[in-house]
Amino acid sequence: MKINQYIFLILLLACGTQLCYAQKLIVKKDLKSDWKIYQDDQYSLYTEADEEASSVYFQIRLAEFSKDLLYLHDTETFSLFINGKFVASTQHLTLKIDSLRKVFSSAVITCAIHQKAGISKTLVTQIKSSMPLTQKGEIDFEARSSSFRDFAIVSFMILVIMLITIVRLNPKLASDYFSITKIFFLRESDEAQVYSRITSSTNILFYIFCSLMLSYYLMIIFHFVPQHHPIAYSFHSQSFGMAMLQWFKLSGIVLAAFFLKIILIYGLTAMFGSGELASIHFFNWVRVVLIFFGALTIVLSVYFIMHGQQVNFFTTLLQLLAWVLAGWMILIALKLSTRMGRSVFHLFSYICATELIPFLITLKVLYN
């Protein structure tokens, strides 16, 4: 391979303002010739006619470029994924190939670059020789991967401590929430509803815990799922602090959805003249979240903390979220059919408004 040596100035935008000094490097390979796009359920070579494509893919044989650098640059912001795992959203990025070999066990890695407005014609993707590199232009991929694992461990500990605290505040309510058998009871005794006062302080703590747990579950999945889930771009992080901030941000959104669901359920049950069903409906919803998603969150946490990184595993967990919600719709319809005292049409209308429409919106947001 013919190697052309040249000197260039790198304009590094760190927070949009910092400059980096000139650096002498050798281009070993221009990866643009390897770009591919995904369309019609298959990969095809990228051409200039594919200017509307928002993502390009290319593979790198790590052993072939030992001690070299992956150099990415553009005047527009881009997001980089490696083996389906988010790396960074930036305009300039340089990664050590040897660092990538330590993080990924495969001999070949698949890189994906995404730009919302379409792939820019000025995007540069090159392999450069491992000549001395300024620290400002280099990102420690291992440190970034470790920081997100630190976030996962610390957040999981926060969830455990919070759960223990809530259970100690009201053990009887907690035992009712975590009763697996009662989820499937079509006729539940009214005694259980004594502890389901929707606005009690302990119940609100359970709602906050559920929102934090669901957000934690989604945060880890978003860190790995392929980039055809656009919502994942909004909650990526490059440091421990950013991950915590994104977690609280997503938790706030989920908690707001919880309270919107309360308003919707209470409003519609009052309209149908069945106000006593509201607490039964929402109480069982929180039960499902605590038990089913609690179990899935434990599995997810253990797998990730033990260095599991199979993208298919995280994709499956994202799909399970939809299956659990679909199963819940059937279950609550059966539960309410024995209590509502109205026609099947009224029950169907109520389930559509409180469960089916929110379910379809959730699918649109998560899987579009």
N, C-alpha and C positions, 0 to 999 in steps of 0.2 A: 504494500500500500504506500502510495506516494504521500509524504508528509510535508505540508507547507507551514513554514514558521513565520509568524508575524507578531508585531507588537500592537496592542490596542489599549484604549482607555475604557474602563468599566464605570459606568454611572450607576452606583448602587443606591437605590431608594430605600432607606431604613426610616420608617415612619414618614416617608415622603420627602425627607430633607437631607440626609447625610450623603456625602460623597466618599467614594473609595478611590484610592490612587491606582495608577497604571500597573498592569500585571502582565508579565511575559509568559505565554502558554503556547503549547503546541496542539493543534487540532489533529486528533488521530482518526476521528470518524464523524461525519455529519449524519445524524440519525434521521434527517428528514426523508431520505430515500426509503426508510423502513416504516414510515407512517402508514397507519391503517385506520379506517373508519368502520363503525358497526352499523349496518343497515340491512333490512330484510333478513334478520336472524343470521347474519354471517359477516365476516370481516373481509374487507376489500381494500386494495391499495388506495391511498389518498392521492387525489389529483387536484389541480387548480380549479377544476369545475366543482369541487366539493367545498366551496367557500362558505356555504351555510352550515357546515358541520360544526357542532359545538364541542366535540371531543375527538382527539386522535390518540392512537395507541401504538406503542412500539416495544419491542423486546430487547433485552441486553443479556448477553452471556457474560456473567460476572467473572469467570475464570479468564476470559480473553482480555479483560481490561484491568487486571490486578494492579493496584497502586495508581490507577488513573482516576479521573474526575468526571462526573456527569454535570455538564454545564447547561443551564437553562436560562434564557433571557428573553424579555419582550418589553415593549413600551406599554403594553396593556397588562392588567392583572390576570394571572392564570392560577388554576388549582392543580396540584400534582397529586396523583394517586399511584402507589406502587403495590401491585398484587391486591388491588381493591382497597388498600389502606391509605387514608388521607395523610399527606406529608406536610403540605404548606399551601397557603394562598399568597402569592407574592408576584413581583415582577423580575426578580433575579434570584437564582438559587444554584448553589454548587454543592454537590454531595460526593463524598469519598466512596468509590466503588468498594473498597475493603470494608468500610463501615456497613454498607448494604449487605455484604456477604455475611457479616456477623449477625445482622438482624433477621435476614431471610435465609431459610434453610435450602431453598431451591437453587439449582444451578443457573436457571434463567428467570429473570424477573420481568413482569409486564408493567410498563409505565403507561399511565393515561393522563393526558392533559386536557383540562376542561376550561373553556371560556364561554361565558353566557352569551355574549354577542357574536359568537362564532370564532373559529380559529383565525388568529391574526396572521397576515402574510409576513410580519416581521418576527415571528416566533423563531427562536434559535434553540435547537436541541443538538448538543454535540458531546462527544467524548474527548476530553483533553488530557494531556500528559500530566503526571503528578509532580509538576514543578512547584516550588514554594508558593503557597496561597495565603493571601491576607486573611486573618481570622474574621474580619468583618464580612467577608464574602462567603464564608463557609458555615454550614449548618451542621451541627452534631446530631445526626439522625438517631443514634443510639440514645442520646440524652433526651431527645424529644419523646421517643418511644417509652423510655423509663419514666418520664414525667407524667404521662397519661396513666401508666400502671400505678404510679403513686397516687394519682387522683382516684383511681378505682378502689384502691385499698382504703384510703382515708375516708372516702364517701361511704363505702360499705360499712366501715366502723361507726360512722355517724348514724347511719340508718339503724344499725343494731342497737346502739345506745339509746336512740330515740324510741325505738320499739319497746325496749325493756322499761323505759321510764313511763310510757303511756300505759303499758300493761299493769304496772305497779299502782298507777293512779286509780284504775278501775278494773280489777281482775275479772269481775263478773261480765262486764260489757265485752272485754277482750275475749273471754272464753266463748261468748256468743258469736262474736265476729269470726273466730277461727274454728267454728263448728262445721266440719266438712259435710257431715250427714245432713245438716239442716239446709244446706244449699239445694239439695235434691228433694226435700220435703215439699209436696204440693200443697199440703195444709199445715201451716205453722201455727203453734199456739200463740195466743195474744200476749201471753206472759213475756215472751221474748221482746215484744215491742216496747215494753216498759223502759228498756235500756236503749232504745233507738231514737230518743229525742234528737231531732235533726240539728238543733242549734246548741246542744250541750257542749261545754268546753272540751270534754274528752272526745266527743265525736269530731269536733273541728280539728283536734290534734290528729285524729286518725285520717281525716281528709288531707291534711298537710303531709302526713307520712306517706300516704298513697301517692300523692303528686310527686314527692321526692323520689319514691321508689320507682314509679313508672318513668320518670325523667332519667334516672340513673340507668335503667334498663335500656332506654332508647339512646342515651348518650354513647354507651359502649357499642351498641349495634351501629349507630351512625358513624362511628370511628372506622368501621370495617366494610360496610356494605358497598357494593358497586355504585358507581356514580350515576346510574340511571334512576337513583332516588334523589331528586333535587333537594328535598327538605334536609338531607344530611349535610349539605354545604353550609347551611345556616348555623350549625351547632358544632363545627369543628374547632379545634384549639391547638395551639402550638406550645403551650406551657401549662404548668400545674394551675397557676392563678387564673388563666383564661378558661381552663376546663371547669374550674369551680364556678366562675362567673356564668358560663354557658349553662351549667347544671341548674343554677338558681333561676336563670332566665327561663329555661324550659319548664322548670317546676312551677313558676308563676303562671305560665300559659296553661299548663295542665290543671292547676288549682282553679283558675278562672273557669275552665271547662266544667269542673266539678260543680261549681256554684251555679253555672248556667243550666246544668242538668237538673239541679235541685229546683230552680225556678220553673223550668219546663215541666217537670213531673208534678209539682204541686199545683201549677196553673192548670194543667190539663185534667188532673184528677178532680179538681174543684169544678171545672167546666162540665165534666161528665157526672158530677154529683157523687163521686166516690173518693172523697178526700181521705178516708181512712187507708186507702191503698198506697198513698204516697210514701209513707214511712216504710212500708213493707217493700216497695219497689226499690227505693234508694238504699235501704239498709242491706238488701241482698246484693245490690250492685257493688257496694263497698266490700262485702264478704268475698265476692268473686275476685275482685282486684287483689285483696289481701292474700287469699289462699293460692289462686292459680298463678298470678303474676309474682307473688312472693316466692313461690317454688321455682319459677323460671328465672327469677333474678338471682337466686342462690346458685343455680346451675351455671348461669352466665358468668357470675362473678368468679366462681371457682375455676371455670375453664379459662377465663382470660387471665386471672392472676397467676395461674400455673403456666402461662406463656402460650396458651392456645391461640392460633391466629388463622384458622381455616375460615375463609370468607363464606363458604357454603353453610357452615354452622350458624353464623350470625344471620345469614339470609333466612335460614329456616326458622330461627327464633322470631324474626320480624314477621314471617308468614303465620307463625303460631298465634301472634297477637290478633290477627284477623279471624282465625278459626275460633279462638276463645270468645271473641265478641259475637260471632255468629251463633255459637252454641248458647251463649247467654240470652240472646234474643228469643230462642226457642224455649229455653227454660223459664224465663219470666212470663212469657205468654201463657205457658201451662199453669204457672203459679197463680196468675191473676184471673185466669178463666174460671177458677173455682170460687172466686170472691167477688168478681165485678158485678154480677147480677144483671148484665146487659147483653145485647145481641153480639154475635160474633163480629159483625160489621163495626160496632163501636170499639170492641177490643182490638180489631185489626187497625183501625184508624189511630187508636191510642199508641199501639206498638210502633206504627210507622212514624208517628211524630216524635216519640221519645227515644226510640232505638234505631229503627231502620235508616232514617234520614241522617242522624249523626254518624251511624256506621258507614254509610256511603261517603260522607264527607271525610271521615277518617281515612278510608281507603284512598280517596282522591289525593289527600295531602301526603300520605306515607308512600304510596306506590306509584304515583304519577311520574 
